[in-house]
């Protein structure tokens, strides 16, 4: 996107695909149904205000999530002084990982069940993924790792191999 000068490599990934949006819409429709079901009786509806507030809350949450999904992007860059990434709109500035902090980098396959889409974390790892089935895993000397989805893993590995150890 708007990368400062001096980057050896840069890429921007955007959340795309109607499948993801459809899935979110289906989930929110199901949530809406379950939230509003207690407000309906066999004899009819309770007070209209009692039903309207939960519906408005669910609709507001749906709008916020949809907006965030449409604005989400993962920006990755490599410079001589380190590896940079940020996931907008959740990270305002790039996070830099200096090459001397990296133990190794490996090419991995991604799936929605292990790393999901978005920002996820577990014990000793964080994942920043958008879409796709390929990614890189950056193993840090501190014992932690960072997983990033990438579009051109071969290009990234070729550049990173000049600076860090590549695991196969």
C-alpha positions as CSV (number, residue, x, y, z in Angstrom):
1,X,0.0,0.0,0.0
2,X,1.8,3.1,1.2
3,X,5.2,1.7,2.0
4,X,8.0,4.0,2.8
5,X,11.0,4.0,0.4
6,X,13.8,1.5,0.9
7,X,11.7,-1.7,1.0
8,X,13.3,-4.7,-0.8
9,X,9.9,-6.4,-0.9
10,X,6.4,-5.3,-0.1
11,X,2.9,-6.8,-0.5
12,X,-0.6,-5.9,0.7
13,X,-3.3,-8.5,1.2
14,X,-6.9,-7.5,1.4
15,X,-9.8,-9.5,2.9
16,X,-11.7,-10.7,-0.2
17,X,-14.1,-13.3,-1.2
18,X,-17.8,-13.4,-0.9
19,X,-17.5,-16.7,0.9
20,X,-16.1,-15.2,4.1
21,X,-18.7,-12.4,4.0
22,X,-21.5,-14.9,3.5
23,X,-20.3,-17.0,6.4
24,X,-20.3,-13.9,8.7
25,X,-23.7,-13.0,7.5
26,X,-25.1,-16.5,8.2
27,X,-23.5,-16.5,11.6
28,X,-25.0,-13.2,12.5
29,X,-28.4,-14.3,11.2
30,X,-28.3,-17.3,13.4
31,X,-27.3,-15.2,16.4
32,X,-30.1,-12.8,15.6
33,X,-32.6,-15.6,15.6
34,X,-31.4,-17.0,18.9
35,X,-31.2,-13.6,20.5
36,X,-34.8,-12.7,19.5
37,X,-36.4,-16.1,20.1
38,X,-36.9,-15.6,23.9
39,X,-38.9,-12.4,23.1
40,X,-41.6,-14.3,21.1
41,X,-44.3,-16.2,22.9
42,X,-46.8,-18.6,21.4
43,X,-49.5,-16.0,22.2
44,X,-47.7,-13.2,20.4
45,X,-44.9,-10.7,20.8
46,X,-43.9,-9.0,24.0
47,X,-43.5,-5.3,24.2
48,X,-42.1,-4.0,20.9
49,X,-39.3,-2.1,22.7
50,X,-38.1,-5.3,24.4
51,X,-37.6,-6.9,21.0
52,X,-36.2,-3.8,19.2
53,X,-33.2,-3.2,21.5
54,X,-31.6,-6.7,21.1
55,X,-32.2,-6.5,17.4
56,X,-30.5,-3.1,17.2
57,X,-27.6,-4.4,19.2
58,X,-27.1,-7.4,17.0
59,X,-27.4,-5.2,13.9
60,X,-24.9,-2.7,15.2
61,X,-22.4,-5.5,16.0
62,X,-23.0,-6.9,12.5
63,X,-22.3,-3.5,10.9
64,X,-19.1,-3.0,12.9
65,X,-17.8,-6.5,12.0
66,X,-18.7,-6.1,8.4
67,X,-17.0,-2.7,8.3
68,X,-13.8,-4.0,9.9
69,X,-13.7,-7.0,7.6
70,X,-14.0,-4.7,4.5
71,X,-11.1,-2.5,5.8
72,X,-8.8,-5.3,7.0
73,X,-5.5,-5.6,5.2
74,X,-2.1,-7.2,5.9
75,X,0.9,-5.3,4.8
76,X,4.3,-7.1,4.7
77,X,7.7,-5.5,3.9
78,X,11.4,-6.4,4.0
79,X,14.1,-3.9,4.4
80,X,17.8,-4.2,5.1
81,X,17.2,-3.6,8.9
82,X,14.4,-6.2,9.4
83,X,11.0,-7.6,8.5
84,X,8.0,-5.4,8.8
85,X,4.2,-6.1,9.0
86,X,1.0,-4.6,10.2
87,X,-2.6,-5.6,10.0
88,X,-4.8,-2.6,9.4
89,X,-7.1,-1.3,11.0
90,X,-5.9,-3.1,14.2
91,X,-2.3,-2.1,14.1
92,X,-1.5,1.6,13.3
93,X,2.2,1.3,12.7
94,X,4.5,-1.4,11.3
95,X,5.9,-3.9,13.7
96,X,9.6,-4.5,13.0
97,X,11.4,-7.7,13.6
98,X,15.1,-7.2,13.4
99,X,17.0,-10.0,11.6
100,X,19.1,-10.7,14.7
101,X,15.9,-11.5,16.6
102,X,15.0,-14.2,14.1
103,X,16.2,-17.8,14.6
104,X,14.7,-19.2,11.4
105,X,11.9,-18.8,8.8
106,X,9.9,-21.6,7.3
107,X,7.3,-21.9,4.6
108,X,4.1,-23.5,5.9
109,X,0.6,-24.4,4.7
110,X,-2.2,-22.4,6.2
111,X,-5.7,-23.6,7.1
112,X,-8.7,-21.9,8.7
113,X,-8.8,-24.5,11.5
114,X,-5.3,-24.0,12.9
115,X,-4.6,-20.3,12.3
116,X,-8.0,-18.9,11.2
117,X,-8.3,-15.6,9.5
118,X,-7.4,-12.3,11.2
119,X,-5.3,-12.0,14.3
120,X,-5.0,-15.2,16.4
121,X,-2.7,-16.3,19.1
122,X,-1.8,-19.2,21.2
123,X,0.9,-20.1,23.7
124,X,4.1,-19.0,22.1
125,X,2.7,-17.9,18.8
126,X,0.7,-15.2,17.0
127,X,-0.9,-15.5,13.6
128,X,-1.8,-12.6,11.2
129,X,-3.6,-14.1,8.3
130,X,-6.0,-12.8,5.6
131,X,-6.6,-15.4,2.9
132,X,-4.7,-18.1,1.1
133,X,-3.2,-21.4,1.9
134,X,0.5,-20.4,2.1
135,X,2.3,-18.6,4.8
136,X,5.6,-18.2,6.6
137,X,6.4,-19.0,10.2
138,X,9.0,-16.7,11.7
139,X,10.7,-18.5,14.7
140,X,12.2,-16.0,17.1
141,X,15.2,-16.5,19.3
142,X,12.9,-15.8,22.3
143,X,11.1,-19.1,21.6
144,X,8.0,-17.5,20.1
145,X,6.8,-17.6,16.6
146,X,4.8,-15.4,14.2
147,X,2.7,-16.8,11.3
148,X,1.9,-14.6,8.4
149,X,-0.1,-15.3,5.3
150,X,1.8,-14.4,2.1
151,X,1.0,-14.3,-1.6
152,X,4.5,-14.8,-2.9
153,X,6.3,-17.1,-0.5
154,X,9.1,-17.9,-2.8
155,X,10.0,-14.3,-3.3
156,X,10.0,-13.6,0.5
157,X,12.0,-16.7,1.2
158,X,14.6,-15.8,-1.5
159,X,15.1,-12.3,0.1
160,X,15.0,-13.5,3.7
161,X,17.6,-16.3,3.0
162,X,20.2,-13.5,2.6
163,X,19.6,-12.5,6.2
164,X,18.3,-15.5,8.2
165,X,18.3,-19.3,8.3
166,X,15.6,-20.9,6.2
167,X,14.0,-24.1,7.4
168,X,12.5,-26.6,5.0
